[in-house]
Amino acid sequence: MRAASHLLPLRSPLRAPLFLVLAALALTASWLLDGGAGPGVMLFGATVGVTSAGKAAERWSRRAAGASGDYADGVASTPRSWAAASTAAAASYKAGVTAAAGAGRYEKGIAKSGDAKWKRKTQAVGPGRYSEGVAAAQGDYGAAIGPVLDVIGRTDLPPRGPIGAMGNAQRMIVLSAALHALRTK
């Protein structure tokens, strides 16, 4: 109402309808926040009734779980290039990560969650997601490991010596150099 008082003269005939519209909006917002259970807004008081955190979490979980089709459709039908947008945001990403690291937010997040939350969530969803992810990435893994195995197979290594012989370290150096060359192509 305060913002409206700057726009409308004190005796404006629009002041009362504006109040009614604002009151209706407040009641509607309260009804939506409270799940349609009834008005929770005190129009002339200082508090707004909201749903409990537990009820909000339950609604979010139930409704988000039912939206997996919308999620998939959104990814499939987006006209925007993820790669182009991500590349364009590289400086913002770096700045955000640097600011978060400088403020110690990584460590604060770890301290807030702790081992108990990590273990509970990992055991609850990790095994299924791990196996799904591995199955979905089989083709990508094959494409990525192919050149590595090719380099290993084509690299001529010095002969192997007895266990503990210093010449065996040379084999590792030759292979490491060949793989590094692949990586820096």
C-alpha positions as CSV (number, residue, x, y, z in Angstrom):
1,M,0.0,0.0,0.0
2,R,2.9,2.3,0.7
3,A,4.0,2.4,-2.9
4,A,0.4,3.1,-4.1
5,S,0.2,6.1,-1.7
6,H,2.9,7.8,-3.7
7,L,1.0,7.3,-7.0
8,L,-2.6,8.1,-5.9
9,P,-3.8,11.3,-4.2
10,L,-5.2,10.8,-0.7
11,R,-8.8,11.2,-1.7
12,S,-8.6,9.3,-5.0
13,P,-11.6,7.1,-6.0
14,L,-9.1,4.5,-7.1
15,R,-7.6,4.1,-3.6
16,A,-10.3,1.7,-2.3
17,P,-10.4,-0.6,-5.3
18,L,-6.6,-0.8,-5.2
19,F,-6.8,-1.8,-1.6
20,L,-9.3,-4.5,-2.5
21,V,-7.1,-5.8,-5.3
22,L,-4.1,-6.0,-3.0
23,A,-6.1,-7.7,-0.3
24,A,-7.4,-10.3,-2.8
25,L,-3.8,-10.9,-4.0
26,A,-2.6,-11.4,-0.4
27,L,-5.4,-13.8,0.4
28,T,-4.7,-15.8,-2.9
29,A,-1.0,-15.9,-2.1
30,S,-1.8,-17.1,1.4
31,W,-4.2,-19.8,0.1
32,L,-1.5,-21.0,-2.4
33,L,1.2,-21.1,0.3
34,D,-1.1,-22.9,2.7
35,G,-2.1,-25.5,0.1
36,G,-5.7,-24.3,-0.2
37,A,-6.4,-25.0,3.4
38,G,-7.8,-21.5,4.0
39,P,-6.5,-18.0,4.5
40,G,-3.4,-17.7,6.5
41,V,-2.7,-14.0,6.0
42,M,-3.5,-11.5,8.7
43,L,-4.4,-8.6,6.5
44,F,-3.8,-6.0,9.2
45,G,-1.3,-7.9,11.3
46,A,2.4,-8.4,10.8
47,T,2.6,-12.1,10.0
48,V,1.9,-14.3,7.1
49,G,0.9,-17.9,7.6
50,V,3.0,-20.4,5.6
51,T,3.0,-24.1,5.3
52,S,5.4,-26.2,7.4
53,A,8.8,-27.1,6.1
54,G,7.9,-30.8,6.2
55,K,4.7,-30.2,4.2
56,A,6.6,-28.1,1.7
57,A,9.3,-30.7,1.3
58,E,6.7,-33.5,0.8
59,R,4.9,-31.4,-1.9
60,W,8.1,-30.6,-3.6
61,S,9.2,-34.2,-3.6
62,R,5.9,-35.5,-4.9
63,R,5.4,-32.9,-7.6
64,A,9.1,-32.9,-8.8
65,A,9.0,-36.7,-9.0
66,G,6.0,-36.5,-11.3
67,A,7.8,-34.0,-13.5
68,S,10.5,-36.3,-14.9
69,G,8.8,-36.4,-18.3
70,D,8.7,-32.6,-18.4
71,Y,12.4,-32.6,-17.6
72,A,13.2,-34.9,-20.4
73,D,11.0,-32.9,-22.8
74,G,12.7,-29.7,-21.8
75,V,16.1,-31.1,-22.6
76,A,15.0,-32.6,-25.9
77,S,13.2,-29.5,-27.1
78,T,15.4,-26.7,-26.1
79,P,16.5,-24.5,-29.0
80,R,19.5,-23.2,-26.9
81,S,22.9,-24.8,-27.3
82,W,24.2,-26.0,-23.9
83,A,27.8,-26.0,-25.1
84,A,27.6,-22.4,-26.5
85,A,25.9,-21.1,-23.3
86,S,28.3,-22.9,-21.0
87,T,31.3,-21.6,-23.0
88,A,30.0,-18.1,-22.9
89,A,29.6,-18.4,-19.1
90,A,33.1,-19.7,-18.5
91,A,34.3,-16.4,-17.0
92,S,31.3,-16.2,-14.7
93,Y,31.8,-19.8,-13.6
94,K,35.5,-19.2,-12.8
95,A,34.6,-16.0,-10.9
96,G,31.9,-17.8,-8.9
97,V,34.1,-20.8,-8.0
98,T,36.9,-18.4,-7.0
99,A,34.7,-16.3,-4.8
100,A,33.2,-19.4,-3.2
101,A,36.7,-20.8,-2.5
102,G,37.9,-17.5,-1.1
103,A,34.9,-17.3,1.2
104,G,35.4,-20.9,2.4
105,R,32.0,-22.0,1.2
106,Y,33.3,-25.4,0.1
107,E,34.5,-26.2,3.6
108,K,31.4,-24.7,5.2
109,G,29.2,-27.0,3.1
110,I,31.2,-30.0,4.1
111,A,30.9,-29.1,7.7
112,K,27.2,-28.5,7.4
113,S,26.5,-31.8,5.8
114,G,29.0,-34.0,7.6
115,D,29.7,-37.7,7.2
116,A,26.2,-38.8,8.3
117,K,24.4,-37.0,5.5
118,W,26.9,-38.0,2.9
119,K,26.7,-41.7,3.9
120,R,22.9,-41.6,4.2
121,K,22.4,-40.0,0.7
122,T,25.1,-42.0,-0.9
123,Q,23.7,-45.3,0.3
124,A,20.1,-44.3,-0.6
125,V,20.6,-43.2,-4.2
126,G,24.2,-43.9,-5.1
127,P,24.2,-47.6,-6.1
128,G,21.3,-47.2,-8.5
129,R,22.6,-44.0,-10.0
130,Y,26.1,-45.5,-10.3
131,S,24.9,-48.5,-12.3
132,E,22.6,-46.4,-14.5
133,G,25.4,-43.9,-15.1
134,V,27.9,-46.7,-16.1
135,A,25.4,-48.3,-18.4
136,A,24.6,-44.9,-20.0
137,A,28.3,-44.1,-20.4
138,Q,29.4,-47.3,-22.0
139,G,29.7,-45.8,-25.5
140,D,31.4,-42.7,-24.2
141,Y,33.9,-44.8,-22.2
142,G,34.7,-46.9,-25.3
143,A,35.3,-43.8,-27.4
144,A,37.6,-42.3,-24.7
145,I,39.6,-45.4,-23.8
146,G,40.1,-46.5,-27.4
147,P,42.9,-43.9,-28.2
148,V,44.6,-44.6,-24.9
149,L,44.7,-48.4,-25.5
150,D,45.9,-47.7,-29.1
151,V,48.9,-45.6,-27.8
152,I,49.7,-48.3,-25.2
153,G,49.6,-51.0,-27.9
154,R,51.8,-49.0,-30.3
155,T,54.4,-47.9,-27.8
156,D,57.7,-49.7,-28.0
157,L,58.9,-50.3,-24.5
158,P,62.5,-51.2,-23.4
159,P,62.9,-54.8,-22.3
160,R,61.7,-55.7,-18.9
161,G,64.4,-56.4,-16.3
162,P,64.3,-58.4,-13.1
163,I,62.0,-57.2,-10.3
164,G,63.4,-54.0,-8.8
165,A,65.8,-53.3,-11.7
166,M,66.1,-49.5,-12.4
167,G,65.7,-50.2,-16.1
168,N,62.0,-51.1,-15.4
169,A,61.4,-47.5,-14.4
170,Q,62.4,-46.5,-18.0
171,R,59.5,-48.5,-19.3
172,M,57.1,-46.4,-17.2
173,I,58.8,-43.2,-18.4
174,V,58.4,-44.1,-22.0
175,L,54.8,-45.1,-21.6
176,S,54.0,-42.0,-19.6
177,A,55.6,-39.7,-22.3
178,A,53.5,-41.4,-25.0
179,L,50.3,-41.0,-23.0
180,H,51.1,-37.4,-22.2
181,A,51.7,-36.7,-25.9
182,L,48.2,-38.1,-26.6
183,R,46.7,-35.9,-23.8
184,T,48.3,-32.7,-25.1
185,K,47.2,-33.2,-28.8
